[in-house]
Amino acid sequence: MPMLEDPSTKYRQFKSVDLPNRQWPSKKLNRTPRWLSTDLRDGNQSLVNPMNARQKRKYFQMLVELGYKEIEISFPSSGRTDWDFTRELVTTPGSIPDDVWIQVMTPCRKDLIDQTLASVRGAKNVILHLYIATSHCFQSLVLGKTHSECKDLAVECTKYCRSLTKDSKDSGVENWIFQFSPEAFSDSDLDKVVDICDAVKDVWQPTEQDKMILNLPATVELSTPNILADQVEYFCTQISRRDTVVVSLHPHNDRGCAVAAAELSQMAGAERVEGTLFGNGERTGNVDLVTLALNLYTQGISPGLDFSNLDRVREAVESINNIQVPARWPYAGSLVTSAFSGSHQDAIKKGMNLRSKQGAAYSDHWEIPYLPWDPQDFGRTYEAIIRVNSQSGKGGVSWIIQQKLGLDLSRGLSIEFSKIVQNQADLHCRELMASEICDLFEKSYDLDQGSDQLRIEHQASRRDSAI
């Protein structure tokens, strides 16, 4: 079928939030949120071929090594694979570091709550994640319940969870954190969300010293990021005893704005973010925790995570998920630090040469045109920042000769040789490798026959005088 000439008959604009005194636009991101990786739960359930136990163990260990302290490991009542993995992780000595909290998810059904709690028996630190839908669409079409009925069920199940965890002397777990998610928060009536969350909170009775988590999922991204930020700020100002809860985010990326939505919503008051590495997840994915973390890092704020070898992380995720990270993906893509354009290359070369001339230390302020961050911070080299094809100019060509042969070409020679290189790139209709460019240089100026840099520069000075 064709696209509609008037899509307003089929789709409606998302309602804005009446928040005339909103504060978040004047705020800045100046702190690191609590991170939760849901790669093993939300990410895994979206894969064409879900992870097996070996892959899950490998992925969990990688998350721990990266520095994640909260990891949603499974939906134990969803099937045998998740249940078995949870039990294996919990019962294998040394598998879960003492400072790591594992999170398990359950719907508001007592039999499934029982299965979930049984799966983590013997663990030290557990976040029990209970959820129920709060949007009219989900409540009426999926659950067949009214808001009042959903609220009563959430309260009843929270009481049940409490009786088997924090109030039980035989819960089988040392430390509990309770998390409640009003599923489809971003598509819900905000006052009804506050109502159900307050009711759940009144049952759990969190304190400033023992907080619970209220997680606000953008289960499907339906609006611009500023609207989600308004929703989060409204929630934060209306929920009672705000100092006893941690407000968490769970953004999805249906409109391609999950990172922006997560950042603006932190400015609006959220303190925790759930997501996945490189944004794997249902449909268009979850928010990308790598991009969020490195956005903070490149603003001078430590994310508390270690992506010093980002390519290794990317390769591991690609191998396990069987999904490739796009070449232009922020930070991790294979081409994000590569320049092909002649003007870009010239600017980068000048910036890098100036930094070298100034003797800048590794930790000194970074300011290079077209390179907003230092590739070496994430385990990359400068070798691939300039690559040459038919769009490249003298700056890129001379940079490669400088890096590979140690020759600082004069302007005239750079112009002359760049034309030779460009002709070859046009001829072959592809990028020229650095080795090919060096071979072409040596062949063009008889370096392989005993010529030296002095003769080359002598030729170059004669050309420069004629330009």
C-alpha positions, 0 to 999 in steps of 0.5 A: 500500500502507498503512504497516505497523503494525509497521515493525520487520519491514521496517526495522531500527534503525541500529547505534550505535558502541561509543565510551564515551570519545567526546570530541566532545560536549564540543567546540565549533566554533571554526574554519572547515573547508576547503570544497569545492563539488560543485555542478557534479558531485554537484549537476549529476548530480541535476538533471532537466536537467543544466547546459550548458557556458554554465551551468557556466561561469557557476556556476563563476565564481560559486563563485570569486567567493564564495570557494570554493578547492576546486571539484569540476567534473566526473566526466570519464569519465561522458560527453562534456559533463563531459569537454568542460567540463573541457577548456574550463575547463583550456585557457581562460587565466584561467578558473581562478585560481591559488589554486583547486583543481579536483577531478575524480572517478573510480571504480577503473577504469584506463581511466576513470582514464586519461580523467580524468587526460587531461581535466585535463592542463594545469591547475595545481592538481588534486584527483584523487578516487578512490572505491570502495564499502565497505559490504556492501550496495554491495560485494555487490549492486552490485560483486559483490565481497568486502571483500578484493577491493575493498581490492586493487582500491583499492590497485591503482588508487591505485598506478596513479594515483600512477604517472601523477601524483606519480611522473610527470615528465610528468603535465601538472599542476603540483600534485596532491592525492589524495583517496580516498572509501570510498563509503557510509562511514556504512553500512560496518564501521568497522574495514574502512573503516580497513583499506582507507584505511590500505592506500590511504594506505600506497601514496600515502605522504602527509606532514604537508607534503603531505597526502592527503584521506580523504573519508567520505561519508554517501552515504545518510543512515541515522542520527541525526547523533550516530551519524555523529559517533561514526563520524567520531571512531572513524575519526580515532582509528583511522587511522594517521598521522592527521597526514598526512591531511585528514578530509573529510565528504560528508553527504547529507540523506535524514533532514533532518539533514545540517547537524547531522551535518556540524557534529557530525562537525567536532566529532568531528575532520573538517576539510573539508566537501563540499556544495552551495549550498542543498543541491541533490543526489541524492534529498533533496540534499547538505549545504547549504554556505550554511547551514553557512557562515552558522551559523559566521558568526552565531556570530562565526566568519568562514567565509571566504566572501562571501554579502553579496548572498545573494538574488543568489546564490539567484536565480542558483542557482534560475535555473540549477538550475531548482529554487526555494529554499523560502521558509522555507529557512535564511538564504536563504528569502524569508520567513526574516526576516519576522514576521507574528505580533503578539507577534513584531512587537512584540518586534522593534519594541522591539528595533530601536527600542532599538538605534536609540536606543542609537546602535549601530554596524553592527558592534556586538553584535546582540541582537534578539528573533526575529531571530538575525542582521542581515538587512543582513549578507546584503544585505537591508533591514529593510523586510520584517522586519515584514509585516502580515496578520490575525495581526498586531498593533499592533507591526507596524502601528506599525512600518510607519507609523514606517518609511514615514511617520516617525510614532511612534504612541502606544499608543492610536493603535496599538491603534485603527489596528491594529484597522482594519488587521486588519479590512481584512486579514480582509476581503481574506483576505491580507497588506496591503502597506506602501503599502496600510497607509499609504494606509489610515492617511492615509484614516482620519485625513484626512492627505490633507486637510491634517491633520498629526502634531500633530493626530493625536497630540493625538487619540491622547493623548485616546484614551490617557487613556481607556484 
